[in-house]
Amino acid sequence: MLVDRRITAYRSLARAEGVLKLRAAKLPLHELNVRGLTCREPLNVDTVMELMQRWHWNCDGMEKRRELEMIMGGSGSTSEASSLYRSCFLEAAARAMKTQRERHPNRTIHLRSDSCGEL
């Protein structure tokens, strides 16, 4: 994870891909359907860390439930798993963004583009 001290659009992306030769990805925050919040929104590091931790906890719990279901004779389809992983992310992101809004009530939307396509 790269953390910048100042917000400069695409600086971390350029550093990750160009200098460090890392594969970069955006968090699909636009899927939360919060007006003005897109995958291009710079987040505080505490928010990103909370989101990642919650996502891990959610998915870990989900994987344990799926293992039990498989033992009990569940279907375990790929589309079902994809939907569950998406739910894990959305719940984690929603809670992390709620925490950010509480900690930083004057937070502004920095980038107004709605485009969240490929990097």
DOKOLZA-260510 format. One line per field, with one value per residue (C-alpha): residue in three letters; x, y, z. Coordinates in pm, 1 decimal. Layout:
N
code	[ALA:...]
u	[X:...]
v	[Y:...]
w	[Z:...]
END
This chain:
119
code	[MET:LEU:VAL:ASP:ARG:ARG:ILE:THR:ALA:TYR:ARG:SER:LEU:ALA:ARG:ALA:GLU:GLY:VAL:LEU:LYS:LEU:ARG:ALA:ALA:LYS:LEU:PRO:LEU:HIS:GLU:LEU:ASN:VAL:ARG:GLY:LEU:THR:CYS:ARG:GLU:PRO:LEU:ASN:VAL:ASP:THR:VAL:MET:GLU:LEU:MET:GLN:ARG:TRP:HIS:TRP:ASN:CYS:ASP:GLY:MET:GLU:LYS:ARG:ARG:GLU:LEU:GLU:MET:ILE:MET:GLY:GLY:SER:GLY:SER:THR:SER:GLU:ALA:SER:SER:LEU:TYR:ARG:SER:CYS:PHE:LEU:GLU:ALA:ALA:ALA:ARG:ALA:MET:LYS:THR:GLN:ARG:GLU:ARG:HIS:PRO:ASN:ARG:THR:ILE:HIS:LEU:ARG:SER:ASP:SER:CYS:GLY:GLU:LEU]
u	[0.0:132.0:48.9:101.7:118.6:-43.5:-320.2:-191.0:-404.6:-249.8:82.6:54.7:-54.0:245.8:479.1:333.9:333.2:627.5:883.8:791.9:648.5:343.5:-4.6:-241.1:-615.3:-893.9:-1143.7:-1489.1:-1634.5:-1881.4:-2071.4:-2178.7:-2401.8:-2310.8:-2354.3:-2017.1:-1813.7:-1623.4:-1333.1:-1110.7:-1172.1:-852.2:-907.4:-734.1:-497.3:-695.0:-1004.1:-821.4:-674.0:-1013.9:-1176.2:-910.9:-929.6:-1310.3:-1305.4:-1063.2:-1273.4:-1593.8:-1444.7:-1277.1:-1609.3:-1785.5:-1531.0:-1576.2:-1954.9:-1914.7:-1688.4:-1954.2:-2222.8:-2013.2:-1969.7:-2346.1:-2406.1:-2439.7:-2402.8:-2100.6:-2154.7:-1907.6:-2174.7:-2285.3:-1926.4:-1880.2:-2195.1:-2078.5:-1735.4:-1904.0:-2123.4:-1813.8:-1657.0:-1969.2:-2031.3:-1667.1:-1657.0:-1984.1:-1868.0:-1525.2:-1677.5:-1919.7:-1624.8:-1441.3:-1740.4:-1762.3:-1389.2:-1363.9:-1704.4:-1568.9:-1430.2:-1478.6:-1505.4:-1169.3:-1221.2:-1561.3:-1525.9:-1771.7:-1552.7:-1425.3:-1316.9:-977.8:-668.6]
v	[0.0:341.8:641.2:998.0:1292.7:1531.2:1475.1:1483.3:1304.9:980.0:1028.7:695.9:522.3:654.9:561.1:212.1:119.0:319.9:314.9:15.3:-203.1:-292.1:-366.3:-94.2:-124.5:109.2:36.9:22.7:289.7:393.5:71.3:219.5:456.6:756.8:1081.5:1241.2:939.1:758.1:517.8:820.3:976.5:1013.5:859.1:911.9:628.4:540.8:492.5:268.8:60.4:24.0:-73.3:-335.5:-481.7:-499.0:-651.5:-919.2:-996.0:-1010.3:-1240.6:-1460.3:-1512.2:-1568.3:-1829.3:-2021.4:-2017.7:-2138.8:-2423.0:-2534.7:-2510.8:-2723.4:-2986.1:-2980.4:-3027.9:-2670.6:-2576.8:-2345.5:-2187.2:-1932.2:-1664.5:-1715.1:-1674.4:-1361.4:-1211.0:-1292.1:-1134.1:-824.0:-804.7:-837.9:-540.0:-323.9:-370.4:-296.9:9.8:148.4:118.4:265.1:559.3:617.9:629.6:871.0:1104.3:1099.2:1164.9:1420.0:1593.7:1870.4:1625.5:1748.3:1551.9:1606.6:1461.2:1501.9:1262.1:972.8:759.9:459.0:244.1:91.9:253.3]
w	[0.0:-94.5:121.8:3.0:239.1:-5.7:-255.0:-609.8:-865.1:-988.2:-805.7:-620.1:-938.8:-1130.5:-846.7:-808.2:-1173.1:-1300.7:-1024.0:-808.5:-1088.6:-878.3:-1004.5:-887.5:-828.5:-724.7:-451.3:-614.4:-385.8:-656.4:-580.7:-247.7:-448.0:-233.3:-422.5:-492.0:-383.7:-656.2:-680.4:-744.9:-403.8:-199.2:142.4:473.1:555.2:869.5:653.5:407.1:687.8:854.8:524.5:450.0:801.0:799.1:449.7:567.1:875.0:669.9:406.5:664.9:839.5:507.8:398.0:723.1:675.2:315.0:428.0:675.1:407.4:170.7:441.8:493.8:119.7:-10.0:-376.8:-351.0:-693.2:-830.3:-875.8:-516.4:-395.8:-607.3:-460.3:-107.3:-163.8:-305.6:4.6:224.8:50.2:46.5:418.3:501.8:277.0:411.5:771.3:696.3:509.1:797.6:1036.4:805.5:791.2:1172.1:1218.0:938.3:912.7:689.0:434.1:81.7:-237.8:-405.2:-752.1:-910.2:-1202.1:-1197.9:-1420.4:-1229.4:-1519.1:-1575.1:-1428.7]
END
